[in-house]
Amino acid sequence: MQIVKVIPRKNYSLEVTFLSGEKGLFSMTELIESKIYGCLKDENMFSHVHIDPIAGTVAWLCGLDISPTLIYKSMTPIVKEINSV
């Protein structure tokens, strides 16, 4: 699984797009309550999310990251609506 795009959203969520075209929302609210991810409660820090070009993980400037597999298994899929004619 390869993430090609990540966008920070409100309420500590991430909108992710995988190479396959699948999209989803991944909630960070539970992780942020832990000691390890607690520094991401700072909205400025949280907003600096990116894809680590070497590891392929979703990462932050503080050095924290999350694997694409965990995100994929826990995300809520975003389904494209097809307008019928």
N, C-alpha and C positions, 0 to 999 in steps of 0.2 A: 504494500500500500504506500502510495506516494502522495503527499499533500503538495499541491501546486499553488494554493492561495489560502491565506488566513487573514481574517478581518476581525478586530476586536469589536464587540457589541456591548450594549447595556447589560447591567446585572451580571457582570463578569462571565459573559458568554463569548465564544469564538465561533465565527462562521467559517467553515473550512470547505475547500473544494479539493477533491482527489483527482488524480490523473485520469481515472475512469470516467470523470464527469459528475460523479456523485457529490452532493452537497449536504451539509448538515450543520446543526448547531450543537456545540459542546459546552455544557455548563461547567464552570470552574468553581461554583459557589462552595461545594463541599471541600475541594482541595485547598481553597484559600483559607479555610478554617484551620488547616493543619499548620504546624510550626514551619515545615519546609517551604510551603507555598505562601505563607502569611505575608511576605513582603509584597505580593501582588495585590494586596488590598489597596495599595497606593495606585489610584487610577492612572496616573502618569506612567508609572512603571508597567502596569498592565497593558496600556495602549501601545507600548513599544514591542509588541509581539512580532516575530518574524519566523521564517523557515531557515533552520540551520543548513547551510549548503553542503556541509560535510556529513553530518549525522542524519539529515532528513527529518529531524524532529521539529516540533513547534517549540520555539525558544524565546527567551527574554534576555535583555542586556545584563541582568543580574546573574546569569548563568543557569537558571532553571530551564528545564525542558520537559516535554511530554511526548511519548511515542505516538506515531500515527495509528498503531494498532489499538491502543487504549482509547484514543479519540473515536476511531471508527466503531468500536464495540459499544461505546457509551453515548454516541451522538443521537440527536433526533433528526432524522432525514428531512431535508427540504425537498418537497416534491414540486416539480414544475407543473403549473396548471396549463392545460391545453384548452384553448378556446375552441369550442365547437361552433360550426357554422350552420 
